[in-house]
Amino acid sequence: MIELTLLDISGIGISIFGVAGFLCVLREEKKYQKLGTILGLCSNPFWWLMVITTQQWMTIPVHLLYTYGWLNKAYVLWLKKGGG
């Protein structure tokens, strides 16, 4: 039986949602880009889980920058006039 630690779960979540979001945002179609922002933002709880379980508090600024990037792209695609 495989036992996953919280760090394992956070790594899996960051990898799946982060990479899928990144790949979707690279597509030319707006519907995929919009989906990509949602997937990217879904990786955020896993980032916090990683920070808390590893106590690597110095990674918080990177996480906040990452979050800002996804939120900015979501704003441009979902809310800004002419964005999508």
PyMOL Python script that loads the backbone (N, CA, C, O; Angstrom):
from pymol import cmd

cmd.read_pdbstr("""\
ATOM      1  N   MET A   1       0.842  -1.184   0.000  1.00  0.00           N
ATOM      2  CA  MET A   1       0.000   0.000   0.000  1.00  0.00           C
ATOM      3  C   MET A   1       0.889   1.250   0.000  1.00  0.00           C
ATOM      4  O   MET A   1       1.870   1.325   0.740  1.00  0.00           O
ATOM      5  N   ILE A   2       0.536   2.209  -0.826  1.00  0.00           N
ATOM      6  CA  ILE A   2       1.295   3.443  -0.919  1.00  0.00           C
ATOM      7  C   ILE A   2       0.782   4.435   0.120  1.00  0.00           C
ATOM      8  O   ILE A   2      -0.418   4.693   0.213  1.00  0.00           O
ATOM      9  N   GLU A   3       1.703   4.981   0.892  1.00  0.00           N
ATOM     10  CA  GLU A   3       1.339   5.999   1.867  1.00  0.00           C
ATOM     11  C   GLU A   3       1.874   7.339   1.394  1.00  0.00           C
ATOM     12  O   GLU A   3       3.077   7.510   1.200  1.00  0.00           O
ATOM     13  N   LEU A   4       0.978   8.273   1.214  1.00  0.00           N
ATOM     14  CA  LEU A   4       1.371   9.603   0.761  1.00  0.00           C
ATOM     15  C   LEU A   4       1.440  10.555   1.949  1.00  0.00           C
ATOM     16  O   LEU A   4       0.536  10.584   2.784  1.00  0.00           O
ATOM     17  N   THR A   5       2.492  11.314   2.019  1.00  0.00           N
ATOM     18  CA  THR A   5       2.607  12.346   3.037  1.00  0.00           C
ATOM     19  C   THR A   5       1.947  13.625   2.510  1.00  0.00           C
ATOM     20  O   THR A   5       1.609  13.718   1.330  1.00  0.00           O
ATOM     21  N   LEU A   6       1.770  14.599   3.393  1.00  0.00           N
ATOM     22  CA  LEU A   6       1.215  15.873   2.954  1.00  0.00           C
ATOM     23  C   LEU A   6       2.123  16.539   1.922  1.00  0.00           C
ATOM     24  O   LEU A   6       1.651  17.209   1.003  1.00  0.00           O
ATOM     25  N   LEU A   7       3.417  16.347   2.087  1.00  0.00           N
ATOM     26  CA  LEU A   7       4.360  16.910   1.114  1.00  0.00           C
ATOM     27  C   LEU A   7       4.201  16.240  -0.253  1.00  0.00           C
ATOM     28  O   LEU A   7       4.277  16.907  -1.285  1.00  0.00           O
ATOM     29  N   ASP A   8       3.983  14.932  -0.260  1.00  0.00           N
ATOM     30  CA  ASP A   8       3.723  14.215  -1.514  1.00  0.00           C
ATOM     31  C   ASP A   8       2.463  14.753  -2.191  1.00  0.00           C
ATOM     32  O   ASP A   8       2.449  15.012  -3.394  1.00  0.00           O
ATOM     33  N   ILE A   9       1.416  14.912  -1.401  1.00  0.00           N
ATOM     34  CA  ILE A   9       0.137  15.393  -1.930  1.00  0.00           C
ATOM     35  C   ILE A   9       0.291  16.804  -2.489  1.00  0.00           C
ATOM     36  O   ILE A   9      -0.245  17.117  -3.552  1.00  0.00           O
ATOM     37  N   SER A  10       1.026  17.656  -1.769  1.00  0.00           N
ATOM     38  CA  SER A  10       1.221  19.023  -2.263  1.00  0.00           C
ATOM     39  C   SER A  10       2.014  19.022  -3.569  1.00  0.00           C
ATOM     40  O   SER A  10       1.694  19.780  -4.485  1.00  0.00           O
ATOM     41  N   GLY A  11       3.025  18.196  -3.662  1.00  0.00           N
ATOM     42  CA  GLY A  11       3.809  18.112  -4.895  1.00  0.00           C
ATOM     43  C   GLY A  11       2.986  17.633  -6.073  1.00  0.00           C
ATOM     44  O   GLY A  11       3.123  18.141  -7.185  1.00  0.00           O
ATOM     45  N   ILE A  12       2.135  16.656  -5.826  1.00  0.00           N
ATOM     46  CA  ILE A  12       1.259  16.140  -6.882  1.00  0.00           C
ATOM     47  C   ILE A  12       0.271  17.224  -7.328  1.00  0.00           C
ATOM     48  O   ILE A  12       0.064  17.435  -8.523  1.00  0.00           O
ATOM     49  N   GLY A  13      -0.329  17.902  -6.357  1.00  0.00           N
ATOM     50  CA  GLY A  13      -1.300  18.954  -6.683  1.00  0.00           C
ATOM     51  C   GLY A  13      -0.677  20.105  -7.444  1.00  0.00           C
ATOM     52  O   GLY A  13      -1.246  20.586  -8.423  1.00  0.00           O
ATOM     53  N   ILE A  14       0.498  20.554  -6.998  1.00  0.00           N
ATOM     54  CA  ILE A  14       1.196  21.638  -7.688  1.00  0.00           C
ATOM     55  C   ILE A  14       1.548  21.212  -9.105  1.00  0.00           C
ATOM     56  O   ILE A  14       1.377  21.975 -10.055  1.00  0.00           O
ATOM     57  N   SER A  15       2.037  19.997  -9.234  1.00  0.00           N
ATOM     58  CA  SER A  15       2.446  19.509 -10.554  1.00  0.00           C
ATOM     59  C   SER A  15       1.270  19.379 -11.510  1.00  0.00           C
ATOM     60  O   SER A  15       1.333  19.857 -12.643  1.00  0.00           O
ATOM     61  N   ILE A  16       0.215  18.747 -11.069  1.00  0.00           N
ATOM     62  CA  ILE A  16      -0.927  18.507 -11.957  1.00  0.00           C
ATOM     63  C   ILE A  16      -1.617  19.809 -12.326  1.00  0.00           C
ATOM     64  O   ILE A  16      -1.770  20.118 -13.507  1.00  0.00           O
ATOM     65  N   PHE A  17      -2.037  20.580 -11.316  1.00  0.00           N
ATOM     66  CA  PHE A  17      -2.791  21.795 -11.607  1.00  0.00           C
ATOM     67  C   PHE A  17      -1.916  22.886 -12.209  1.00  0.00           C
ATOM     68  O   PHE A  17      -2.338  23.584 -13.131  1.00  0.00           O
ATOM     69  N   GLY A  18      -0.701  23.036 -11.692  1.00  0.00           N
ATOM     70  CA  GLY A  18       0.194  24.064 -12.207  1.00  0.00           C
ATOM     71  C   GLY A  18       0.595  23.828 -13.646  1.00  0.00           C
ATOM     72  O   GLY A  18       0.531  24.742 -14.469  1.00  0.00           O
ATOM     73  N   VAL A  19       1.006  22.617 -13.956  1.00  0.00           N
ATOM     74  CA  VAL A  19       1.437  22.298 -15.323  1.00  0.00           C
ATOM     75  C   VAL A  19       0.252  22.334 -16.285  1.00  0.00           C
ATOM     76  O   VAL A  19       0.362  22.876 -17.385  1.00  0.00           O
ATOM     77  N   ALA A  20      -0.871  21.764 -15.879  1.00  0.00           N
ATOM     78  CA  ALA A  20      -2.052  21.782 -16.753  1.00  0.00           C
ATOM     79  C   ALA A  20      -2.498  23.221 -17.020  1.00  0.00           C
ATOM     80  O   ALA A  20      -2.843  23.572 -18.148  1.00  0.00           O
ATOM     81  N   GLY A  21      -2.486  24.043 -15.978  1.00  0.00           N
ATOM     82  CA  GLY A  21      -2.855  25.448 -16.150  1.00  0.00           C
ATOM     83  C   GLY A  21      -1.905  26.164 -17.088  1.00  0.00           C
ATOM     84  O   GLY A  21      -2.337  26.903 -17.974  1.00  0.00           O
ATOM     85  N   PHE A  22      -0.627  25.951 -16.899  1.00  0.00           N
ATOM     86  CA  PHE A  22       0.395  26.579 -17.738  1.00  0.00           C
ATOM     87  C   PHE A  22       0.216  26.172 -19.204  1.00  0.00           C
ATOM     88  O   PHE A  22       0.254  27.017 -20.098  1.00  0.00           O
ATOM     89  N   LEU A  23       0.021  24.886 -19.438  1.00  0.00           N
ATOM     90  CA  LEU A  23      -0.143  24.415 -20.816  1.00  0.00           C
ATOM     91  C   LEU A  23      -1.416  24.964 -21.462  1.00  0.00           C
ATOM     92  O   LEU A  23      -1.424  25.277 -22.653  1.00  0.00           O
ATOM     93  N   CYS A  24      -2.479  25.080 -20.685  1.00  0.00           N
ATOM     94  CA  CYS A  24      -3.724  25.634 -21.229  1.00  0.00           C
ATOM     95  C   CYS A  24      -3.573  27.113 -21.567  1.00  0.00           C
ATOM     96  O   CYS A  24      -4.071  27.568 -22.596  1.00  0.00           O
ATOM     97  N   VAL A  25      -2.894  27.859 -20.714  1.00  0.00           N
ATOM     98  CA  VAL A  25      -2.716  29.293 -20.951  1.00  0.00           C
ATOM     99  C   VAL A  25      -1.883  29.546 -22.201  1.00  0.00           C
ATOM    100  O   VAL A  25      -2.036  30.584 -22.843  1.00  0.00           O
ATOM    101  N   LEU A  26      -1.018  28.627 -22.549  1.00  0.00           N
ATOM    102  CA  LEU A  26      -0.194  28.784 -23.749  1.00  0.00           C
ATOM    103  C   LEU A  26      -0.974  28.597 -25.049  1.00  0.00           C
ATOM    104  O   LEU A  26      -0.522  29.016 -26.115  1.00  0.00           O
ATOM    105  N   ARG A  27      -2.133  27.975 -24.958  1.00  0.00           N
ATOM    106  CA  ARG A  27      -2.950  27.760 -26.157  1.00  0.00           C
ATOM    107  C   ARG A  27      -3.487  29.080 -26.680  1.00  0.00           C
ATOM    108  O   ARG A  27      -3.601  30.041 -25.919  1.00  0.00           O
ATOM    109  N   GLU A  28      -3.814  29.148 -27.949  1.00  0.00           N
ATOM    110  CA  GLU A  28      -4.335  30.380 -28.542  1.00  0.00           C
ATOM    111  C   GLU A  28      -5.816  30.595 -28.261  1.00  0.00           C
ATOM    112  O   GLU A  28      -6.284  31.733 -28.226  1.00  0.00           O
ATOM    113  N   GLU A  29      -6.553  29.512 -28.060  1.00  0.00           N
ATOM    114  CA  GLU A  29      -7.993  29.627 -27.844  1.00  0.00           C
ATOM    115  C   GLU A  29      -8.272  30.174 -26.448  1.00  0.00           C
ATOM    116  O   GLU A  29      -7.725  29.697 -25.453  1.00  0.00           O
ATOM    117  N   LYS A  30      -9.146  31.199 -26.399  1.00  0.00           N
ATOM    118  CA  LYS A  30      -9.473  31.856 -25.121  1.00  0.00           C
ATOM    119  C   LYS A  30     -10.098  30.887 -24.127  1.00  0.00           C
ATOM    120  O   LYS A  30      -9.858  31.003 -22.925  1.00  0.00           O
ATOM    121  N   LYS A  31     -10.898  29.929 -24.607  1.00  0.00           N
ATOM    122  CA  LYS A  31     -11.552  29.015 -23.672  1.00  0.00           C
ATOM    123  C   LYS A  31     -10.512  28.177 -22.919  1.00  0.00           C
ATOM    124  O   LYS A  31     -10.703  27.880 -21.739  1.00  0.00           O
ATOM    125  N   TYR A  32      -9.428  27.798 -23.574  1.00  0.00           N
ATOM    126  CA  TYR A  32      -8.377  27.045 -22.910  1.00  0.00           C
ATOM    127  C   TYR A  32      -7.576  27.938 -21.963  1.00  0.00           C
ATOM    128  O   TYR A  32      -7.164  27.507 -20.887  1.00  0.00           O
ATOM    129  N   GLN A  33      -7.363  29.177 -22.376  1.00  0.00           N
ATOM    130  CA  GLN A  33      -6.655  30.111 -21.508  1.00  0.00           C
ATOM    131  C   GLN A  33      -7.450  30.370 -20.235  1.00  0.00           C
ATOM    132  O   GLN A  33      -6.878  30.434 -19.147  1.00  0.00           O
ATOM    133  N   LYS A  34      -8.766  30.519 -20.367  1.00  0.00           N
ATOM    134  CA  LYS A  34      -9.625  30.720 -19.184  1.00  0.00           C
ATOM    135  C   LYS A  34      -9.581  29.501 -18.273  1.00  0.00           C
ATOM    136  O   LYS A  34      -9.479  29.634 -17.054  1.00  0.00           O
ATOM    137  N   LEU A  35      -9.658  28.322 -18.860  1.00  0.00           N
ATOM    138  CA  LEU A  35      -9.550  27.095 -18.079  1.00  0.00           C
ATOM    139  C   LEU A  35      -8.191  27.028 -17.389  1.00  0.00           C
ATOM    140  O   LEU A  35      -8.096  26.591 -16.242  1.00  0.00           O
ATOM    141  N   GLY A  36      -7.155  27.455 -18.074  1.00  0.00           N
ATOM    142  CA  GLY A  36      -5.816  27.439 -17.509  1.00  0.00           C
ATOM    143  C   GLY A  36      -5.689  28.290 -16.263  1.00  0.00           C
ATOM    144  O   GLY A  36      -5.009  27.906 -15.312  1.00  0.00           O
ATOM    145  N   THR A  37      -6.347  29.459 -16.261  1.00  0.00           N
ATOM    146  CA  THR A  37      -6.282  30.294 -15.061  1.00  0.00           C
ATOM    147  C   THR A  37      -6.961  29.618 -13.873  1.00  0.00           C
ATOM    148  O   THR A  37      -6.491  29.716 -12.739  1.00  0.00           O
ATOM    149  N   ILE A  38      -8.053  28.941 -14.141  1.00  0.00           N
ATOM    150  CA  ILE A  38      -8.746  28.224 -13.060  1.00  0.00           C
ATOM    151  C   ILE A  38      -7.866  27.093 -12.526  1.00  0.00           C
ATOM    152  O   ILE A  38      -7.730  26.922 -11.315  1.00  0.00           O
ATOM    153  N   LEU A  39      -7.276  26.331 -13.430  1.00  0.00           N
ATOM    154  CA  LEU A  39      -6.397  25.232 -13.000  1.00  0.00           C
ATOM    155  C   LEU A  39      -5.188  25.762 -12.243  1.00  0.00           C
ATOM    156  O   LEU A  39      -4.784  25.188 -11.232  1.00  0.00           O
ATOM    157  N   GLY A  40      -4.615  26.849 -12.727  1.00  0.00           N
ATOM    158  CA  GLY A  40      -3.473  27.438 -12.043  1.00  0.00           C
ATOM    159  C   GLY A  40      -3.828  27.885 -10.632  1.00  0.00           C
ATOM    160  O   GLY A  40      -3.062  27.667  -9.694  1.00  0.00           O
ATOM    161  N   LEU A  41      -4.987  28.509 -10.488  1.00  0.00           N
ATOM    162  CA  LEU A  41      -5.420  28.943  -9.161  1.00  0.00           C
ATOM    163  C   LEU A  41      -5.757  27.752  -8.255  1.00  0.00           C
ATOM    164  O   LEU A  41      -5.635  27.850  -7.034  1.00  0.00           O
ATOM    165  N   CYS A  42      -6.175  26.644  -8.842  1.00  0.00           N
ATOM    166  CA  CYS A  42      -6.448  25.436  -8.045  1.00  0.00           C
ATOM    167  C   CYS A  42      -5.179  24.866  -7.415  1.00  0.00           C
ATOM    168  O   CYS A  42      -5.252  24.108  -6.448  1.00  0.00           O
ATOM    169  N   SER A  43      -4.029  25.224  -7.955  1.00  0.00           N
ATOM    170  CA  SER A  43      -2.777  24.734  -7.368  1.00  0.00           C
ATOM    171  C   SER A  43      -2.394  25.496  -6.099  1.00  0.00           C
ATOM    172  O   SER A  43      -1.536  25.038  -5.345  1.00  0.00           O
ATOM    173  N   ASN A  44      -3.016  26.652  -5.850  1.00  0.00           N
ATOM    174  CA  ASN A  44      -2.641  27.479  -4.706  1.00  0.00           C
ATOM    175  C   ASN A  44      -2.756  26.794  -3.350  1.00  0.00           C
ATOM    176  O   ASN A  44      -1.833  26.916  -2.545  1.00  0.00           O
ATOM    177  N   PRO A  45      -3.836  26.084  -3.056  1.00  0.00           N
ATOM    178  CA  PRO A  45      -3.884  25.415  -1.750  1.00  0.00           C
ATOM    179  C   PRO A  45      -2.727  24.428  -1.554  1.00  0.00           C
ATOM    180  O   PRO A  45      -2.249  24.235  -0.437  1.00  0.00           O
ATOM    181  N   PHE A  46      -2.293  23.816  -2.635  1.00  0.00           N
ATOM    182  CA  PHE A  46      -1.183  22.866  -2.541  1.00  0.00           C
ATOM    183  C   PHE A  46       0.136  23.581  -2.266  1.00  0.00           C
ATOM    184  O   PHE A  46       1.010  23.041  -1.587  1.00  0.00           O
ATOM    185  N   TRP A  47       0.280  24.802  -2.798  1.00  0.00           N
ATOM    186  CA  TRP A  47       1.462  25.611  -2.473  1.00  0.00           C
ATOM    187  C   TRP A  47       1.492  25.908  -0.977  1.00  0.00           C
ATOM    188  O   TRP A  47       2.533  25.774  -0.332  1.00  0.00           O
ATOM    189  N   TRP A  48       0.344  26.311  -0.426  1.00  0.00           N
ATOM    190  CA  TRP A  48       0.295  26.612   1.016  1.00  0.00           C
ATOM    191  C   TRP A  48       0.561  25.363   1.839  1.00  0.00           C
ATOM    192  O   TRP A  48       1.244  25.427   2.861  1.00  0.00           O
ATOM    193  N   LEU A  49       0.032  24.240   1.408  1.00  0.00           N
ATOM    194  CA  LEU A  49       0.291  22.983   2.100  1.00  0.00           C
ATOM    195  C   LEU A  49       1.776  22.668   2.107  1.00  0.00           C
ATOM    196  O   LEU A  49       2.306  22.205   3.117  1.00  0.00           O
ATOM    197  N   MET A  50       2.453  22.913   0.993  1.00  0.00           N
ATOM    198  CA  MET A  50       3.894  22.693   0.905  1.00  0.00           C
ATOM    199  C   MET A  50       4.638  23.622   1.857  1.00  0.00           C
ATOM    200  O   MET A  50       5.541  23.190   2.575  1.00  0.00           O
ATOM    201  N   VAL A  51       4.257  24.902   1.862  1.00  0.00           N
ATOM    202  CA  VAL A  51       4.922  25.873   2.740  1.00  0.00           C
ATOM    203  C   VAL A  51       4.774  25.465   4.200  1.00  0.00           C
ATOM    204  O   VAL A  51       5.741  25.499   4.961  1.00  0.00           O
ATOM    205  N   ILE A  52       3.578  25.085   4.583  1.00  0.00           N
ATOM    206  CA  ILE A  52       3.311  24.745   5.986  1.00  0.00           C
ATOM    207  C   ILE A  52       4.012  23.457   6.389  1.00  0.00           C
ATOM    208  O   ILE A  52       4.612  23.391   7.462  1.00  0.00           O
ATOM    209  N   THR A  53       3.946  22.435   5.546  1.00  0.00           N
ATOM    210  CA  THR A  53       4.546  21.146   5.937  1.00  0.00           C
ATOM    211  C   THR A  53       6.062  21.181   5.959  1.00  0.00           C
ATOM    212  O   THR A  53       6.689  20.481   6.754  1.00  0.00           O
ATOM    213  N   THR A  54       6.664  21.999   5.086  1.00  0.00           N
ATOM    214  CA  THR A  54       8.133  22.062   5.043  1.00  0.00           C
ATOM    215  C   THR A  54       8.690  23.214   5.877  1.00  0.00           C
ATOM    216  O   THR A  54       9.893  23.288   6.127  1.00  0.00           O
ATOM    217  N   GLN A  55       7.806  24.105   6.301  1.00  0.00           N
ATOM    218  CA  GLN A  55       8.192  25.301   7.058  1.00  0.00           C
ATOM    219  C   GLN A  55       9.226  26.138   6.301  1.00  0.00           C
ATOM    220  O   GLN A  55      10.115  26.745   6.899  1.00  0.00           O
ATOM    221  N   GLN A  56       9.089  26.155   4.998  1.00  0.00           N
ATOM    222  CA  GLN A  56       9.962  26.970   4.156  1.00  0.00           C
ATOM    223  C   GLN A  56       9.286  28.321   3.923  1.00  0.00           C
ATOM    224  O   GLN A  56       8.769  28.606   2.844  1.00  0.00           O
ATOM    225  N   TRP A  57       9.311  29.132   4.963  1.00  0.00           N
ATOM    226  CA  TRP A  57       8.591  30.396   4.962  1.00  0.00           C
ATOM    227  C   TRP A  57       9.129  31.365   3.916  1.00  0.00           C
ATOM    228  O   TRP A  57       8.408  32.261   3.475  1.00  0.00           O
ATOM    229  N   MET A  58      10.364  31.200   3.522  1.00  0.00           N
ATOM    230  CA  MET A  58      10.956  32.095   2.531  1.00  0.00           C
ATOM    231  C   MET A  58      10.364  31.900   1.130  1.00  0.00           C
ATOM    232  O   MET A  58      10.597  32.724   0.245  1.00  0.00           O
ATOM    233  N   THR A  59       9.607  30.828   0.920  1.00  0.00           N
ATOM    234  CA  THR A  59       8.979  30.615  -0.378  1.00  0.00           C
ATOM    235  C   THR A  59       7.646  31.366  -0.505  1.00  0.00           C
ATOM    236  O   THR A  59       7.051  31.380  -1.582  1.00  0.00           O
ATOM    237  N   ILE A  60       7.180  31.981   0.570  1.00  0.00           N
ATOM    238  CA  ILE A  60       5.903  32.690   0.526  1.00  0.00           C
ATOM    239  C   ILE A  60       5.911  33.810  -0.514  1.00  0.00           C
ATOM    240  O   ILE A  60       4.932  33.936  -1.250  1.00  0.00           O
ATOM    241  N   PRO A  61       6.964  34.634  -0.618  1.00  0.00           N
ATOM    242  CA  PRO A  61       6.940  35.660  -1.667  1.00  0.00           C
ATOM    243  C   PRO A  61       6.818  35.073  -3.082  1.00  0.00           C
ATOM    244  O   PRO A  61       6.150  35.655  -3.937  1.00  0.00           O
ATOM    245  N   VAL A  62       7.444  33.953  -3.324  1.00  0.00           N
ATOM    246  CA  VAL A  62       7.330  33.305  -4.638  1.00  0.00           C
ATOM    247  C   VAL A  62       5.889  32.849  -4.858  1.00  0.00           C
ATOM    248  O   VAL A  62       5.331  33.022  -5.942  1.00  0.00           O
ATOM    249  N   HIS A  63       5.301  32.274  -3.830  1.00  0.00           N
ATOM    250  CA  HIS A  63       3.914  31.824  -3.921  1.00  0.00           C
ATOM    251  C   HIS A  63       2.985  33.008  -4.185  1.00  0.00           C
ATOM    252  O   HIS A  63       2.072  32.902  -5.004  1.00  0.00           O
ATOM    253  N   LEU A  64       3.201  34.124  -3.510  1.00  0.00           N
ATOM    254  CA  LEU A  64       2.354  35.294  -3.709  1.00  0.00           C
ATOM    255  C   LEU A  64       2.515  35.863  -5.117  1.00  0.00           C
ATOM    256  O   LEU A  64       1.539  36.319  -5.712  1.00  0.00           O
ATOM    257  N   LEU A  65       3.725  35.843  -5.652  1.00  0.00           N
ATOM    258  CA  LEU A  65       3.953  36.294  -7.016  1.00  0.00           C
ATOM    259  C   LEU A  65       3.260  35.365  -8.016  1.00  0.00           C
ATOM    260  O   LEU A  65       2.660  35.823  -8.989  1.00  0.00           O
ATOM    261  N   TYR A  66       3.347  34.087  -7.769  1.00  0.00           N
ATOM    262  CA  TYR A  66       2.685  33.070  -8.591  1.00  0.00           C
ATOM    263  C   TYR A  66       1.167  33.311  -8.587  1.00  0.00           C
ATOM    264  O   TYR A  66       0.522  33.278  -9.635  1.00  0.00           O
ATOM    265  N   THR A  67       0.612  33.551  -7.398  1.00  0.00           N
ATOM    266  CA  THR A  67      -0.820  33.814  -7.274  1.00  0.00           C
ATOM    267  C   THR A  67      -1.206  35.088  -8.015  1.00  0.00           C
ATOM    268  O   THR A  67      -2.218  35.128  -8.714  1.00  0.00           O
ATOM    269  N   TYR A  68      -0.388  36.133  -7.856  1.00  0.00           N
ATOM    270  CA  TYR A  68      -0.652  37.386  -8.558  1.00  0.00           C
ATOM    271  C   TYR A  68      -0.690  37.161 -10.075  1.00  0.00           C
ATOM    272  O   TYR A  68      -1.556  37.704 -10.761  1.00  0.00           O
ATOM    273  N   GLY A  69       0.232  36.376 -10.586  1.00  0.00           N
ATOM    274  CA  GLY A  69       0.259  36.093 -12.020  1.00  0.00           C
ATOM    275  C   GLY A  69      -1.013  35.434 -12.503  1.00  0.00           C
ATOM    276  O   GLY A  69      -1.570  35.827 -13.528  1.00  0.00           O
ATOM    277  N   TRP A  70      -1.479  34.431 -11.770  1.00  0.00           N
ATOM    278  CA  TRP A  70      -2.710  33.749 -12.172  1.00  0.00           C
ATOM    279  C   TRP A  70      -3.917  34.667 -12.047  1.00  0.00           C
ATOM    280  O   TRP A  70      -4.789  34.667 -12.916  1.00  0.00           O
ATOM    281  N   LEU A  71      -3.975  35.458 -10.962  1.00  0.00           N
ATOM    282  CA  LEU A  71      -5.103  36.373 -10.782  1.00  0.00           C
ATOM    283  C   LEU A  71      -5.106  37.459 -11.855  1.00  0.00           C
ATOM    284  O   LEU A  71      -6.168  37.837 -12.349  1.00  0.00           O
ATOM    285  N   ASN A  72      -3.939  37.957 -12.214  1.00  0.00           N
ATOM    286  CA  ASN A  72      -3.847  38.977 -13.254  1.00  0.00           C
ATOM    287  C   ASN A  72      -4.332  38.421 -14.591  1.00  0.00           C
ATOM    288  O   ASN A  72      -5.102  39.074 -15.296  1.00  0.00           O
ATOM    289  N   LYS A  73      -3.889  37.234 -14.932  1.00  0.00           N
ATOM    290  CA  LYS A  73      -4.319  36.610 -16.196  1.00  0.00           C
ATOM    291  C   LYS A  73      -5.827  36.337 -16.169  1.00  0.00           C
ATOM    292  O   LYS A  73      -6.507  36.529 -17.176  1.00  0.00           O
ATOM    293  N   ALA A  74      -6.350  35.892 -15.023  1.00  0.00           N
ATOM    294  CA  ALA A  74      -7.789  35.659 -14.895  1.00  0.00           C
ATOM    295  C   ALA A  74      -8.560  36.962 -15.079  1.00  0.00           C
ATOM    296  O   ALA A  74      -9.591  36.988 -15.752  1.00  0.00           O
ATOM    297  N   TYR A  75      -8.065  38.036 -14.487  1.00  0.00           N
ATOM    298  CA  TYR A  75      -8.721  39.344 -14.646  1.00  0.00           C
ATOM    299  C   TYR A  75      -8.757  39.758 -16.111  1.00  0.00           C
ATOM    300  O   TYR A  75      -9.796  40.187 -16.613  1.00  0.00           O
ATOM    301  N   VAL A  76      -7.640  39.631 -16.787  1.00  0.00           N
ATOM    302  CA  VAL A  76      -7.556  40.025 -18.206  1.00  0.00           C
ATOM    303  C   VAL A  76      -8.519  39.192 -19.046  1.00  0.00           C
ATOM    304  O   VAL A  76      -9.190  39.728 -19.927  1.00  0.00           O
ATOM    305  N   LEU A  77      -8.593  37.900 -18.784  1.00  0.00           N
ATOM    306  CA  LEU A  77      -9.414  37.014 -19.614  1.00  0.00           C
ATOM    307  C   LEU A  77     -10.892  37.044 -19.255  1.00  0.00           C
ATOM    308  O   LEU A  77     -11.740  36.929 -20.140  1.00  0.00           O
ATOM    309  N   TRP A  78     -11.216  37.195 -17.977  1.00  0.00           N
ATOM    310  CA  TRP A  78     -12.590  37.053 -17.523  1.00  0.00           C
ATOM    311  C   TRP A  78     -13.319  38.386 -17.314  1.00  0.00           C
ATOM    312  O   TRP A  78     -14.518  38.481 -17.579  1.00  0.00           O
ATOM    313  N   LEU A  79     -12.602  39.419 -16.838  1.00  0.00           N
ATOM    314  CA  LEU A  79     -13.297  40.616 -16.405  1.00  0.00           C
ATOM    315  C   LEU A  79     -13.010  41.864 -17.248  1.00  0.00           C
ATOM    316  O   LEU A  79     -13.886  42.710 -17.424  1.00  0.00           O
ATOM    317  N   LYS A  80     -11.815  41.974 -17.755  1.00  0.00           N
ATOM    318  CA  LYS A  80     -11.435  43.174 -18.499  1.00  0.00           C
ATOM    319  C   LYS A  80     -12.164  43.202 -19.843  1.00  0.00           C
ATOM    320  O   LYS A  80     -12.271  42.183 -20.526  1.00  0.00           O
ATOM    321  N   LYS A  81     -12.656  44.372 -20.206  1.00  0.00           N
ATOM    322  CA  LYS A  81     -13.361  44.495 -21.493  1.00  0.00           C
ATOM    323  C   LYS A  81     -12.418  44.188 -22.641  1.00  0.00           C
ATOM    324  O   LYS A  81     -11.299  44.697 -22.692  1.00  0.00           O
ATOM    325  N   GLY A  82     -12.867  43.366 -23.547  1.00  0.00           N
ATOM    326  CA  GLY A  82     -12.072  42.999 -24.703  1.00  0.00           C
ATOM    327  C   GLY A  82     -11.114  41.854 -24.436  1.00  0.00           C
ATOM    328  O   GLY A  82     -10.386  41.441 -25.339  1.00  0.00           O
ATOM    329  N   GLY A  83     -11.097  41.326 -23.202  1.00  0.00           N
ATOM    330  CA  GLY A  83     -10.152  40.275 -22.877  1.00  0.00           C
ATOM    331  C   GLY A  83     -10.616  38.894 -23.282  1.00  0.00           C
ATOM    332  O   GLY A  83      -9.785  38.001 -23.451  1.00  0.00           O
ATOM    333  N   GLY A  84     -11.865  38.692 -23.438  1.00  0.00           N
ATOM    334  CA  GLY A  84     -12.265  37.352 -23.763  1.00  0.00           C
ATOM    335  C   GLY A  84     -13.679  37.279 -24.131  1.00  0.00           C
ATOM    336  O   GLY A  84     -14.182  36.198 -24.439  1.00  0.00           O
TER     337      GLY A  84
END
""", "prot")
cmd.dss("prot")
cmd.show_as("cartoon", "prot")
cmd.util.cbc("prot")
cmd.orient("prot")
